[in-house]
Amino acid sequence: MKYVHFGLLSPSRMSSRDSGRLVLETLLEAVPTWVPEKYNYFEPVNRRFDPGNLDEALDVWKRNFLWNRRKPSVEGGAWFGGRFHSAVFVRVSASAFSPEEALSFVSSLRRHFRVDLAYIHVPHDTDFSDIERYQLRLEPFVVGLATHRLRRGLPDVPWGIFFGPPYIELFGKEHLLKTPAARVEETANGIYVQLTTSVESVTADHESYLAAQRAARMHLGANAFASIEPVNQPNVPEFVFSVH
């Protein structure tokens, strides 16, 4: 296990300069180990980031914003929606990953933006043993989950998942709180579900992790998840997007 993938999807547009400032300030406050060393809005990501001069970085806060750092290894990106979700995706070294910091980032961003979904995905060496399963259920968490995927259903239950208001309305708060998992807790405007006690357990006891994943998936219902075969009525929420 080398990396952990984090994603956050918001129906808020997030493309304005003020929105960019809020996102970068939240990174600085909540997850200092994710703060950029270099940034740009296209490859190569080669502009040096100065935490004391956010205005310089905000000059390139346009259709997207890319960043990276070497120690710990971090690759991040922000994409801005209109008729689809804005998103923040981060790949971080597993050795430096803190679930509590990730949740702090979600909690802090929720002060400024709506959050429909956030997730923590922990890859495993056997992920590619079934390519069809990987492409349907795991790859979206690696490359970045997007609105068109969610309209087909959730790919799977990742190691950690934050359900925002659309999913609470879809599944029901009490039902979500009864999800069989190591950690289930209600927070402001959301419910967080974590399948096992630690990210290390995904590797250390992978069979137990998969069993927990199957149990959570069964609890939420098969038609809530994307399927290879077309589903007549997938159980998906209605998303309401901000246009400003």
C-alpha positions in Angstrom: 0.0 0.0 0.0 1.8 3.1 -1.3 -0.9 5.6 -1.7 -4.4 6.6 -0.4 -6.9 8.4 -2.6 -9.2 11.1 -1.3 -12.1 12.8 -3.2 -14.7 15.4 -2.4 -17.6 16.3 -4.6 -19.5 19.6 -4.1 -22.6 20.9 -6.0 -21.2 24.4 -5.5 -19.5 25.9 -8.5 -16.2 26.8 -6.6 -14.6 28.5 -9.7 -14.4 32.0 -8.3 -11.3 33.6 -6.9 -13.0 33.8 -3.5 -13.8 30.1 -3.6 -10.2 29.3 -4.5 -9.0 31.3 -1.5 -11.3 29.4 0.8 -10.1 26.0 -0.5 -6.4 26.9 -0.2 -6.9 28.5 3.2 -8.7 25.3 4.3 -5.8 23.2 3.1 -3.4 25.3 5.1 -5.5 25.1 8.2 -6.8 21.5 8.1 -4.2 19.5 6.2 -0.8 21.2 6.1 0.8 18.0 4.8 -1.3 18.4 1.6 -0.3 22.0 1.0 1.2 22.5 -2.5 4.9 23.0 -3.1 4.2 23.6 -6.8 1.0 24.3 -8.8 -0.4 25.2 -12.1 -3.7 24.9 -14.1 -2.0 22.6 -16.6 1.0 20.3 -17.0 3.8 20.8 -16.2 3.0 21.7 -12.6 6.0 24.0 -12.1 5.0 27.2 -10.3 6.4 27.5 -6.8 3.6 27.9 -4.2 4.0 30.6 -1.6 1.6 30.2 1.4 2.1 33.8 2.2 1.0 35.0 -1.2 -2.2 33.2 -2.1 -3.1 35.9 -4.7 -0.3 34.7 -6.9 -1.7 31.1 -6.9 -5.2 32.4 -7.4 -4.2 34.0 -10.7 -4.3 30.5 -12.2 -7.5 29.3 -10.3 -9.5 28.9 -13.6 -11.0 25.8 -15.0 -8.9 23.6 -12.8 -6.0 23.8 -10.3 -3.3 21.2 -10.0 -0.6 20.9 -7.3 2.0 18.5 -5.9 4.6 18.2 -3.2 7.5 15.8 -2.7 7.6 15.0 1.0 5.1 13.6 1.8 4.3 12.7 -1.8 1.1 14.5 -2.8 -0.7 15.0 -6.1 -3.9 17.1 -6.0 -6.4 18.7 -8.2 -9.5 20.8 -8.1 -12.1 20.9 -10.9 -15.0 23.3 -11.0 -18.6 22.3 -12.0 -21.6 24.1 -13.3 -24.1 21.4 -14.3 -21.9 18.8 -12.5 -20.0 18.5 -9.3 -16.9 20.5 -8.5 -14.3 18.2 -7.1 -11.1 18.0 -5.1 -9.0 14.9 -5.5 -5.8 14.1 -3.6 -3.4 11.1 -3.8 -1.1 11.0 -0.8 1.6 8.7 0.5 -0.1 6.1 2.8 2.6 6.6 5.4 1.6 10.2 5.8 -2.1 9.8 5.5 -4.4 10.7 8.4 -8.1 10.0 8.2 -8.7 12.6 10.9 -7.0 15.3 8.8 -9.0 14.2 5.8 -12.3 14.5 7.8 -11.1 17.8 9.2 -10.7 19.1 5.6 -14.3 17.9 4.7 -15.7 19.5 7.9 -13.9 22.8 7.3 -14.9 23.0 3.6 -18.5 22.4 4.6 -18.5 25.8 6.4 -18.3 27.4 2.9 -19.6 24.8 0.4 -22.1 22.1 0.2 -20.6 18.6 0.1 -22.6 15.7 -1.5 -20.0 13.0 -1.1 -16.4 12.5 0.0 -14.4 9.3 0.1 -11.1 7.6 1.1 -10.0 4.8 -1.1 -7.2 2.4 -0.1 -5.8 0.4 -3.0 -4.6 -3.2 -2.6 -2.2 -5.3 -4.6 -5.0 -7.6 -5.8 -7.2 -4.8 -7.3 -6.1 -5.7 -10.8 -6.8 -9.4 -10.5 -10.3 -8.8 -11.9 -10.1 -6.0 -14.5 -13.8 -5.8 -15.0 -14.4 -5.4 -11.3 -11.6 -2.8 -11.1 -12.9 -0.7 -13.9 -16.5 -0.7 -12.5 -15.9 -0.5 -8.8 -12.4 0.7 -8.0 -11.0 2.8 -10.9 -13.5 5.7 -10.3 -12.0 6.3 -6.8 -8.5 6.3 -8.3 -9.0 8.6 -11.3 -11.6 10.8 -9.5 -15.3 10.1 -9.1 -17.5 12.3 -11.3 -21.2 13.2 -11.6 -21.8 11.0 -14.6 -20.5 8.0 -12.7 -22.7 8.8 -9.6 -25.8 8.9 -11.9 -25.2 5.2 -12.6 -24.9 4.5 -8.9 -22.0 4.4 -6.4 -19.1 2.4 -7.7 -18.7 0.6 -4.3 -18.3 1.4 -0.6 -14.7 2.6 -0.2 -12.7 2.3 3.0 -14.2 5.6 4.2 -17.2 7.5 2.8 -18.9 10.7 3.8 -22.6 10.9 2.8 -23.9 14.4 2.3 -27.6 15.5 2.2 -28.6 14.0 -1.1 -27.5 10.5 0.1 -29.1 11.0 3.5 -32.4 11.8 1.8 -31.9 8.8 -0.5 -31.1 6.2 2.1 -32.6 7.7 5.2 -30.5 8.9 8.2 -31.4 6.0 10.5 -30.6 3.4 7.8 -27.2 5.0 7.1 -26.4 5.1 10.8 -27.1 1.3 11.0 -24.6 0.5 8.3 -22.5 -2.5 9.5 -19.0 -0.9 9.8 -16.2 -0.3 12.3 -17.1 3.4 12.5 -20.4 5.2 11.7 -21.0 8.7 13.0 -23.2 11.6 12.3 -21.6 15.0 11.7 -23.0 18.3 10.6 -24.9 17.8 7.4 -23.5 14.3 6.9 -22.8 10.7 8.0 -19.3 9.2 7.9 -18.9 5.4 7.4 -15.5 3.7 7.8 -15.4 0.0 7.1 -12.4 -1.0 9.3 -10.5 0.5 12.2 -7.4 1.5 10.2 -6.1 1.9 6.6 -3.5 -0.7 7.4 -6.1 -3.4 7.9 -6.9 -3.2 4.1 -3.6 -4.9 3.6 -3.1 -6.7 6.9 -6.5 -8.5 6.8 -7.9 -8.0 3.3 -10.5 -10.7 3.5 -12.1 -9.1 6.5 -12.0 -5.8 4.7 -13.8 -7.3 1.7 -16.3 -8.9 4.0 -17.1 -5.5 5.6 -17.4 -4.0 2.2 -19.9 -6.7 1.1 -21.9 -6.2 4.2 -22.1 -2.4 3.8 -23.1 -2.8 0.1 -25.8 -5.3 1.0 -27.1 -3.0 3.7 -27.4 -0.1 1.2 -29.0 -2.2 -1.5 -27.7 -3.6 -4.8 -29.5 -1.1 -6.9 -27.6 1.8 -5.3 -24.4 0.6 -7.0 -23.3 0.8 -10.6 -23.8 -2.4 -12.5 -22.3 -3.9 -15.7 -25.9 -4.8 -16.7 -28.3 -1.9 -17.2 -30.5 -1.2 -14.2 -34.1 0.0 -14.9 -34.3 2.1 -11.8 -30.9 2.7 -10.2 -31.3 4.1 -6.6 -29.5 7.4 -7.0 -30.1 10.8 -5.5 -31.2 14.0 -7.3 -28.4 16.4 -7.4 -29.0 20.2 -7.2 -26.2 22.3 -8.5 -25.3 25.9 -7.8 -24.9 28.0 -11.0 -23.1 30.9 -9.4 
